Amino acid sequence: MDFVKQNELCNVLNWKIQVMVNPVKYQLYTSAGECLITIEPVYEEIAGGDLFATGRYILSEGEAAIGEIRVDGDLVEYERSGNTTLADENIRQIVEFIREYNEPELAGYLD
């Protein structure tokens, strides 16, 4: 897999990551047309059985893996899977969506 750092995305990353617990469907508009992307947050189990949000998000379209976005502070990295390549603008749109996402199941808990 190719590994591509998306340093130009740092402009949109002066933000606190929202909590995404469950996979989310996102309608993405690309130059090739519309596609329904699943964004799945990755958690790791830490001591005591608690879950830790890793800042990693697996991207897929149907059964096909598209890649993974990693967010760490101001750094965003995208690693693609298979033959699918998302344009920088598409990655920027997905990161912005993650940034603004509010988990419905946590409404009231995070206020």
N, C-alpha and C positions, 0 to 999 in steps of 0.2 A: 504494500500500500504506500502511496505517496503521502508525504507529510508536508502540509503547507501552512506556514504561519501567516495569519491574517492581521499583521500589525496595523494596517490602515483602518481596521475596525475599532481601534482604541478610541476613536472619536465618540462612539456611541456608548462607551463603557464606563462613564463616570457615574456608576449607579450601584445600588445594593441589590444583589441577586434576590429575586423573589423565590418563595418556596414552591417548587413544583413536586408534587408527591406521585401523581399518577401519570401514565402516558397521555399525551394530548395530540389530537389531530389538528393539523394546521394546513389551510388552503394556501398553497404557494403558487404565485403567478410567475412563470419563467418565460424566456424567449421561445421555448418549445411548446408552451401552453400551460394549462393548469395541472397541478398535481397535488394529491393529498398526502402530506408528509406526517408521519408519526414521530413525535419528539418524546423520548423516554429518558427520564432522569435516572442516573446511576447512583445508588447508595451502597455504602460499605458498613458492615456490622463492626462496631467497636466494643471495647470492654463493657461488660454489663448488659450486652445485647442491644444497646442503643444503635440507632442508624445515623450515619453521618452523610450529609449531602456532599458529594465529591466535586460538583461543578462540571461533571461530564454528562453529556446528553447524546444518546444514540439516535441517529436519524434513519428512518426507513420509509419506503413507499411500497405498500402492500407487503409482500414477502421479501422484497429486495432491500438489502442493506445499502444505505447511501453513504453513511460515514458517521463521524463522531465530532461533536463540538466540545471543546474544553474551555471553561472560563475560570481564570485565576486572577482576581483583581482586575487590572487593566489589560491583561493579555488574553487574547482569544486565539485558539488554535483549531484548525479544521483538518481532520484526517479522513480522506475519502476511502470508500470501499467499492470494489468492483469497477465497473465501467462508467458509473454515474459521476458526473462532475457538476457541481453547483457553482455558479458564477459568484464572484465576491458580493455582488448586490443581493443575491439570494441568501447567502450566509448572513449578511448584515440584517436582512429582514427577519430571519429566524432568531438571531440574537436579540433583536429589538422586541420580538414577540415574547421571548423568554423573560426578558427584562420587565416587561409590563404585565406578565401573566399573574393572575390571582387565583390560587387554588380554591375552587368552590367548596371543597370539603373542609377547608380551614377557615372559612369566613367566620369572623367573630373571635377566633382563637388568636389571631395575629394583631388585633387592634389594640 
